[in-house]
Amino acid sequence: MKTEQFIIYGHVQGVGFRFFTWREAQRIGITGWVKNQSNGSVAVLAQGTEQQLETFYRWLQQGPKTATVNYIESLIVENNTIYSDFQILH
């Protein structure tokens, strides 16, 4: 199990990005969370296999049709917490 954090920049708030990210995480089998940041970006913490995370990252690069993703920062996180589901945080 690997954990990665993604910060997504662009037109990603107010367009359903968190909901669609939650739905895609459910489809792929990713656990973790998604939340809006005060600077207009969206933060995602994702846990899964290497293949699941790669598939999820490719989806995040596009996002939902309502969003415009300009770029993504990503980093591997050393995390002792194991998430059992994927949540939208507020």
Phi and psi in degrees as a GROMACS rama.xvg file:
@    title "Ramachandran Plot"
@    xaxis  label "Phi"
@    yaxis  label "Psi"
@TYPE xy
-119.315  147.576  LYS-2
-121.507  130.401  THR-3
-130.673  147.563  GLU-4
-112.016  137.092  GLN-5
-123.496  135.997  PHE-6
-116.026  119.652  ILE-7
-105.336  126.97  ILE-8
-113.497  149.546  TYR-9
136.84  -153.532  GLY-10
-89.692  83.9804  HIS-11
-125.429  1.37628  VAL-12
-113.893  145.176  GLN-13
77.9199  14.7239  GLY-14
-127.444  12.3284  VAL-15
82.3053  14.552  GLY-16
-58.7949  -43.6815  PHE-17
-63.9064  -44.2149  ARG-18
-61.6453  -48.5438  PHE-19
-66.0393  -33.2564  PHE-20
-66.0654  -42.5576  THR-21
-59.2113  -45.9794  TRP-22
-63.6027  -41.6339  ARG-23
-67.8822  -39.3228  GLU-24
-61.1056  -40.9574  ALA-25
-61.4197  -43.878  GLN-26
-62.9442  -41.4123  ARG-27
-83.0302  -26.8183  ILE-28
97.689  21.8294  GLY-29
-81.5147  142.486  ILE-30
-115.008  163.327  THR-31
134.777  -137.409  GLY-32
-157.62  165.483  TRP-33
-137.191  140.591  VAL-34
-154.805  151.528  LYS-35
-73.0318  145.809  ASN-36
-106.359  155.28  GLN-37
-66.097  -19.4787  SER-38
-88.5028  6.63373  ASN-39
94.6423  -4.67866  GLY-40
-88.9335  175.495  SER-41
-123.208  131.559  VAL-42
-102.384  139.771  ALA-43
-132.724  130.843  VAL-44
-112.066  121.7  LEU-45
-127.477  135.871  ALA-46
-121.226  138.883  GLN-47
173.942  -171.564  GLY-48
-75.4851  167.006  THR-49
-55.1174  -44.7903  GLU-50
-66.2681  -43.4661  GLN-51
-60.7593  -44.8827  GLN-52
-66.126  -36.6837  LEU-53
-65.4944  -43.4651  GLU-54
-62.1563  -43.9679  THR-55
-63.8024  -43.979  PHE-56
-60.4726  -43.6359  TYR-57
-60.37  -38.9776  ARG-58
-67.1408  -43.7839  TRP-59
-59.6482  -32.7988  LEU-60
-60.9279  -31.0151  GLN-61
-95.4233  -43.7249  GLN-62
67.708  -174.631  GLY-63
-71.684  163.577  PRO-64
-61.5469  -23.7489  LYS-65
-78.5845  -11.0935  THR-66
-108.108  161.449  ALA-67
-125.423  113.301  THR-68
-94.9777  119.738  VAL-69
-87.6901  -46.669  ASN-70
-164.054  165.778  TYR-71
-130.969  130.715  ILE-72
-93.3573  137.766  GLU-73
-137.575  143.736  SER-74
-148.854  146.656  LEU-75
-78.5465  134.839  ILE-76
-111.692  129.656  VAL-77
-81.5824  109.376  GLU-78
-134.986  127.061  ASN-79
-88.4403  -11.2968  ASN-80
-80.35  131.258  THR-81
-105.566  121.372  ILE-82
-90.1725  141.177  TYR-83
-98.6873  -12.8354  SER-84
-153.591  -177.455  ASP-85
-115.829  128.363  PHE-86
-123.676  151.367  GLN-87
-94.427  117.01  ILE-88
-96.3354  150.161  LEU-89
